[in-house]
Structure formats: C-alpha cells, structure tokens
Amino acid sequence: MGISRSLLEHFLNWVLKIQTWQAVFLVQIRVLVVFSNLWWLVSGLGSMSSIAISYGENGPVFCGLKSDGSHLVTCYGSNSAIIYGTPAHFPFMGLTAGDGFVCGLLVDSNQPYCWGSSRYVQMGVPQPMIKGAEYLEISAGDYHLCGLREPLTGRLRNYSLVDCWGYNMTRSYRFDGQLQSISAGSEFNCGLFSQNRTVFCWGDETSSRVTSLIPQEMRFQKIAAGGYHVCGILEGANSRVFCWGGRSLDIEEEISTAYTGQGNVDSAPKDPMLSVVGGKFHACGIRSSDRGVTCWGFRVKTSTLPPDGIKVYEIAAGNYFTCGILAEKSLLPVCWGLGFPSSLPLAVSPGLCTPSPCLPGFYEFNHESPPCKSLNSHVCLPCSSACLDDMYQKAECTLKSDRQCEFNCSGCYSAECFSNCSSSSYANAITGRKTERFWSLQLPVVVAEVAFAVFLVSIVSLTTILYVRYKLRNCRCSDKGLKSKKGKANGSSFQNDNSKIRPDLDELKIRRAQTFTYDELERATGGFKEESQVGKGSFSCVFKGVLKDGTVVAVKRATMSSDMKKNSKEFHTELDLLSRLNHAHLLNLLGYCEEGGERLLVYEFMAHGSLHQHLHGKNKALKEQLDWVRRVTIAVQAARGIEYLHGYACPPVIHRDIKSSNILIDEEHNARVADFGLSLLGPADSGSPLAEPPAGTFGYLDPEYYRLHYLTTKSDVYSFGVLLLEILSGRKAIDMQFDEGNIVEWAVPLIKSGDISAILDPVLKPPSDLEALKRIATVAYKCVRMRGKERPSMDKVTTALERALAQLMGSPCNEQPILPTEVVLGSSRLHKKSSQRSSNRSVSETDVAEAEDQRFEFRAPSWITFPSVASSQRRKSSVSEADVDGKNLEARNLGSGGNGGDGLRSLEEEIGPASPQENLFLQHNF
Ligand SMILES: Nc1ncnc2c1ncn2[C@@H]1O[C@H](COP(=O)(O)OP(=O)(O)OP(=O)(O)O)[C@@H](O)[C@H]1O
C-alpha cells in the first residue's frame, strides 16, 4: 500500500509537471512560428549602462538612473545593503553591478563609487584609488570591478589603462593600443580596441576559455561579457552577434542538468542586433528590426519568458533574470527570468548621456523631461535597421528620431500586421479574404505542431516513468523488511520540500523523539530565562535545561521572527532529519514540542559548547586547551559524522551548513555535528538543480553550489575544508581584520607553496614533526577546490585525517595516549550513557568488540543504514572518480615544481599503504 500510494503521488507530480511543461512548450512553439525565435530567457552581468542588476545570495536588485535627467540613482529589490546604501544625492554617469553590489561612475569626479555588501569590492570609492585618476567606463564581474581610464595623453597616448579591484584582480593593467570599452564577466574582463576593433580578454579563473577562444580575426562594434562567455555585435552591415567561451568547460555538463536550452550560448541567432547583454549562462539582444528581445543559451527551468511583443531601448542582465526599459513614454523597466517581479514602478533613463552630438547611425532620445543634466549632453540611441518583412520604411532615421516603419497591408503575413491593418478602412474591405488566407496557411502548421507536441510529450512521459522506476530501484538501504519505507523516500529525487518526506516521518518521530509540552520545557529552563541561554543562531536561541528526571538538555527555541514560514521549515527539517539519523557524531535529538506558535527541539546537552566558541571565543585558555591532537580528533569525528550523512544515510543527507558553530563538543570532548535546519535529502549522484537560492553560511558556502545552484555532497566537503583550515589556523572563515579576509584565499596559496607553518595557529606550539599537519592542510586544500568533482569524497577525507591523527599521536605504543579509542572515533560511544564511559580507560580489543556489540544492540530500528564498516574496509572500497581526478591534477602540480611536493601529495598517496607503525595503530584503534 505504502509503495503504491507513494508511487501514485510521484506519478501524479510528474504528470502535473509534464502538463505544465507541455503548456509552456505549446506556447513556445506558437511563439516560435509567429514571432521567429523569441523564446529564450536570459540573465547576466555586463558593461556600464543606465541600468544595472545585482544578484547574489542576498537577492536581486535593479538599479537605474532616473528618467528626469537628474542622474540620480534609484534601486528596487531585496538586498537591503544595496537598497539602504544607495547614495540618494550623488549624480552618476552610468551604473554596473556584480554579486551583492552596485557601482556608479560619479559625474563629479569620474571615479567609481560602490555600495552593497560585497566582501571583495570595497564600498565607497574602491581603494587603492590613484589620485586624480578619471574613468571613462566601469564594469563589474561577480566579485570585482574594473574601470577604463580616460584616454592617456603624452607619451602614453597609445596605451590604455584599466584598474581593477576585488577578488584576485586588484591591480592596474596596461594595454598597447586604445580601448574603446570594457566588459566584465564572472571572473574575467574583456576590452574592445578602438582602432582595429578586436577584442582582448584576461583573467578567466573559471577555465571557460573565453581568453583562448577570442576570435582574433573578427571586428566588433561592441561587446558584452556574461558569466563564462562573451558576445559581441560584429562590424558591418549585418550587425550579427558572435559569442564565444563557456563551451569547453565541464561547467557545460553541469548547467545542462540545471538549465534547459537548445544549443549553447555561443549559438547566437542570425538577426541583426542593436545591443547585447550577457547573463550567467545566456545572452540577450535587442533586435535591430523591431527592438524586440531575443535570448539564447541556457534557461533556468522555472524562469519566466520575456513578455510577448515588447520593444525595449536598453537591456541589462543579472545572473538569472533580465530587465529591459520599455521603448515607450513610461520608460518603465520590465523583467523576466527567475525570482524577480516582472514590472517595476520606477521610470529610468534609456541610455547614458554623452557630451558630444550623436554620431551617424544614432538618434537623440527625446522625452518630456530632458534625460541629461547638461543641455549639451544627449542620450544617443542606435537607429533601428530595416523594417520587418511585412512593413515598409516610412521615414529614415534622423538625428531626432528613429526610422519609422508601417505595415504593408497588402502583404500581411504576421498576426500583428493583420490586427493592425484590420482597423483601417482598407483592411475592412479585405479582412475576410485575408483571414481566410491566413488560416489556410497556418492551419496545417498548427496541426503539425500539436501532433509533434503530443508525440514529444509521450516520449518524455515514457522516459520519465522509466527514470523514476530506475531511481526507485537505485537506492538500496540495508534491511529488506524496510524496503517499503525506502521506496517512498527514494522516489524523491532531491527533497527540499519537507512536506514530501513528512508522511514517513510522523511514524518515525513518534518512535524516536519524545514529545514535550511547552510547560515542561518552560519549567526545565526556568522560564527560558536569560541565564539559561547558551547560544543563539539566526533563527533560534538555545537554552540549557534540566528535565524532571534530571537529564540535562539543550532546548532550541525558534525565535519569533517575521519569517515564521522559514522558522517552521527549518524546525521541521531538523526534526525530520534527526528523527531518522543516528550516529555517534551527530547531535542526538531527544524530543520536540510544537504548540501554537512555539517550536522547540530538545537535544542532548553539549557541555563544552561549540568548536567556534573554543577557537574564536574571548577565552584564550579555552583555545590553548584545544591542542593539536584534540583539534585533529574533533576534525576526524566531525568528518565521520558527515561521512555517515553522505555515505550511509539512505537517501544521503547534505547538511549544507557545516561550520565551527555547528560542531558541538560533549562532556568528553567528542565532536558532534549539529543543526540540520538547512539539510536536504537526495541521492549523492543527483544531477538535479535546486530551484531555491543557495543557503548556508558566508565563508563556508561552496562557490560552485552558490554559482550553479548545483548541490551535491561535495558542497559539504567544501565547507568541511574551510572548517579544517579554521582548526589548523585558529582563524575565522571570514575575518576582515586581516588583509586576506577569506580563509581559503589566504591559506590555499601558502599550502600550495609548502609553507604550512605560516598557517598554523600561533597560539599553539607547532608539533615537532609537521608531517601530520601537512597532510591535514593538504586535505583541506583539496576539499576547497573550486570544482566539486575535484574534491575528495568524505570517506576519503576521513581516512586521510585518521591517518594524520595516527601520525600526530606518534606511535601506537605512545607512552601517554592522549585520547582513548572511543574518543578518537567515538563509534562505540553510540547510545551509551556518558557516565558509563571513562575518558582515561585504555581500550583492549575485547572492549572494542563489546562496544561494537552494544552499538548493534542499541541501533535504532530505522531504515537508515548504519556505519558498521571498519575504517580499513572503507578505505579499500572508496576510490571515487573525484579522487582519481584529484590525483591527476596533483600529478600535474607536482610535475611543475618540487617545492611543497610533500604538502601536495595526492589524496590517493595520502591513504596509500600505511607504515608498519601506522598499521599497528590503525588495527589497534579502528
Ligand atoms: N545541544 C547543545 N548543547 C549545548 N550548546 C548548544 C547546543 N546546541 C546549540 N548550542 C549552542 O547554541 C549555539 C546556537 O546554535 P544554533 O544551532 O541555534 O545556531 P548556529 O548554528 O550557531 O547559527 P545558525 O542557526 O545561524 O546557523 C551554538 O553555536 C552552540 O554554541
């Protein structure tokens, strides 16, 4: 019954999705036939304009120069740092925006001024700023800003200077030749030379090959960089667009699962274009014939299409949505894509003001209020080219107005033309005949479209059903008898909707977690008094309490915030997950209470608080107490907890918020992974994207997940890598008191250069042999690789850390074993009362066996499988693709220089044959 109900639900879900998709598809086909190729969506980054779009984890923002000629900026969106930081009284020449920030070119000083919340681009006038430097244009990438200096004079007149600030780019670049304009992509920049109209790009941390694929022989009128590609409008009469980059990357594979789209962003349409903008994985252009919008490239599945038949003066793109300024009196922006309102209530300027008269090919924009402050300045818009096929040119483009087209009513074949002409007297006479002719032409097309769509939908349905069945078979949990439950869970390819997992859980909750009344918990915590509060998170406060039976507990109480929905979601996620998970190094949930608006979770109390408190608290003694062995032990234990989530829970769990404040330390200094409020269920190999914006904590957030919304267990690996760096260095993940505020950016180059001691916490004396810490630093460095595929899996990480710990502890016959086995690995601690344990006991093999027995004896009757594999067994079976990749990469790194070779040994080597001493230690302890 369970299986069939669940299957039915899934099937119905799919059918619904297919129907929606079918409807969209049919609309798309119609639009394709009638209005050529108006069906792609965009989003993007780009060059300076009168409008700019910022994106990022704090939400999108649209900013534009007001249409009243004041040059003042107005913004709309959800990133409060940008909205509240908008300088209301500074006039700007133009705007550009990146991830979490917007910059404008100040009218008065010709220098950039930025506002928002970027960690990389300084707010205000970016520093260092060369005194007296003036800029012609500015352009922002994801985490950087570049400015093209005003043309140089004297002996430097044949050079151009571009100054950049932000992630990896703070320096000046000098170019041989004059640059007309610049455009910034995600992590690169391009410039267009004025004389030979060729393009030069530099940067490109993303290996999207924009720099190597530059079409040397092509000449461009203008260029626009997107996330990983560049598009340019070619010189010459046809003004076609050519795009390059973004192709050769494996990124392509990844985006193809997260986005829909025929072809790539480099298959630009043939239509002549007036303007082009680059989105993250797409591009959009304004068609020269009718100022309509055409977009191409990859489209986020759930995003909206550009409104039918709009005409725009200018467009700009964020990462997943695009906005255009309507080519009508209102000058209102209209937006499409993902996660932004479709229309915005602020009239904005359609272009930048230039002090010189408009050149041939441009006309001067006229509006009721002059668009520029100075009467000598003008907004010059490019003239549209030839009219549509069933139109004729009534008037040419002049300095004062664009060319005018009118429908040729005797030769209509577009619906627009028919509807237009039907209002004229001429058309009245021939309407009947024309409509008949129109339908006689269109009917076979419509029938063919419908037949094709039905065929396609059938194929998709069939494939979907086969895929669902395959997926249902794929996730095997251990116990046969539990299959029915697993079937239900497996059906959800990637759960971020907790309601879907709840039916299974109600049962489990009752079985595993006790319900408490609010009164009980209020009594236990002394009325949630301030003195019992032991911690505070974004959505909750944590109190120490004592239950009636004397058990000391931690009670997590959701704060009464405006975002009750989010609170409730996190509460249920945590409750659901903890009810089904069980591991020595995960924080145990004892019960919960949900009464009225109150939501409380009751956990085991962790006497030593969080790792964050130890590493970064004011108490230096606490930090010193955490010596190297303790730190590495905590790392091993936390790694094991995460490894369990990824490898043994079924379906796997992705924690999404691994950080030092979520690693708690119990009475016996064992680490426990806590806080499952953001966790998601999903198969480890899921290729599905997440529709919701990435979540996690700044500094720990996997950049790949953040950029691509593509979540795998490797995102936790990244966060764990940051945690390892934090443990080694004692620095916070983000600490702006240092020049290099981001721990990854600071530590990775040092590790790569083999200078491990430079990153070690100065509070602790370095161990006599640095080898073990070198190994850990190497693991950390591999965990924080930009590409998830190149990061090791958690089981590899655990094994490497275990080996490092063994090495750090000297030898198996260490005179003073610092931590006993159960503390080192903790598995035997599972479900054992702490009082039964002795932290100084030496553990014999019999003890281990007993502990193992106990583990099985007390194992919860959950369908979640349990890690019963010995470390050594796991080691043999865990050669993942990623690690092999990693190995190759390392081999290359090593080949190029011996320095730091040890530090950069591949993980494969890391866990290669153990020395006899290590073997002995491992056999004894693991
Ligand atoms: N079981 C527990 N025992 C003792 N202290 C705890 C326990 N659970 C949480 N804490 C303390 O409360 C703090 C807040 O925990 P919580 O999980 O609510 O938020 P967080 O993870 O720190 O932040 P955020 O929710 O923003 O991610 C922890 O950092 C820790 O110091």
The ligand as a Tripos MOL2 file, in Angstrom:
@<TRIPOS>MOLECULE
LIG
   31    33     1     0     0
SMALL
NO_CHARGES

@<TRIPOS>ATOM
      1 N1         22.9350   20.7500   22.2160 N.pl3     1 LIG1
      2 C1         23.5760   21.8500   22.5650 C.ar      1 LIG1
      3 N2         24.2720   21.8940   23.6970 N.ar      1 LIG1
      4 C2         24.9550   22.9950   24.0560 C.ar      1 LIG1
      5 N3         25.0070   24.1290   23.3210 N.ar      1 LIG1
      6 C3         24.3370   24.1500   22.1780 C.ar      1 LIG1
      7 C4         23.5810   23.0280   21.7370 C.ar      1 LIG1
      8 N4         23.0250   23.3300   20.5570 N.ar      1 LIG1
      9 C5         23.4210   24.5780   20.2480 C.ar      1 LIG1
     10 N5         24.2060   25.0770   21.2130 N.ar      1 LIG1
     11 C6         24.8280   26.4160   21.2420 C.3       1 LIG1
     12 O1         23.9270   27.3190   20.6720 O.3       1 LIG1
     13 C7         24.5310   27.9740   19.5520 C.3       1 LIG1
     14 C8         23.4710   28.2900   18.5380 C.3       1 LIG1
     15 O2         23.0720   27.1140   17.9120 O.3       1 LIG1
     16 P1         22.1430   27.1150   16.6450 P.3       1 LIG1
     17 O3         22.1760   25.7660   16.0670 O.co2     1 LIG1
     18 O4         20.8040   27.6600   17.0070 O.co2     1 LIG1
     19 O5         22.7370   28.2170   15.7170 O.3       1 LIG1
     20 P2         24.0920   28.3510   14.8700 P.3       1 LIG1
     21 O6         24.3420   27.0940   14.1410 O.co2     1 LIG1
     22 O7         25.2020   28.8310   15.7660 O.co2     1 LIG1
     23 O8         23.7340   29.5040   13.9070 O.3       1 LIG1
     24 P3         22.7400   29.4610   12.6220 P.3       1 LIG1
     25 O9         21.4290   28.9440   13.0820 O.co2     1 LIG1
     26 O10        22.7130   30.8690   12.2370 O.co2     1 LIG1
     27 O11        23.3870   28.5550   11.6350 O.co2     1 LIG1
     28 C9         25.6180   27.0130   19.0820 C.3       1 LIG1
     29 O12        26.6220   27.6680   18.3780 O.3       1 LIG1
     30 C10        26.0930   26.4410   20.4010 C.3       1 LIG1
     31 O13        27.0390   27.3020   20.9730 O.3       1 LIG1
@<TRIPOS>BOND
     1     1     2 1
     2     2     3 ar
     3     2     7 ar
     4     3     4 ar
     5     4     5 ar
     6     5     6 ar
     7     6     7 ar
     8     6    10 ar
     9     7     8 ar
    10     8     9 ar
    11     9    10 ar
    12    10    11 1
    13    11    12 1
    14    11    30 1
    15    12    13 1
    16    13    14 1
    17    13    28 1
    18    14    15 1
    19    15    16 1
    20    16    17 2
    21    16    18 1
    22    16    19 1
    23    19    20 1
    24    20    21 2
    25    20    22 1
    26    20    23 1
    27    23    24 1
    28    24    25 2
    29    24    26 1
    30    24    27 1
    31    28    29 1
    32    28    30 1
    33    30    31 1
@<TRIPOS>SUBSTRUCTURE
     1 LIG1         1 GROUP 0 **** ****
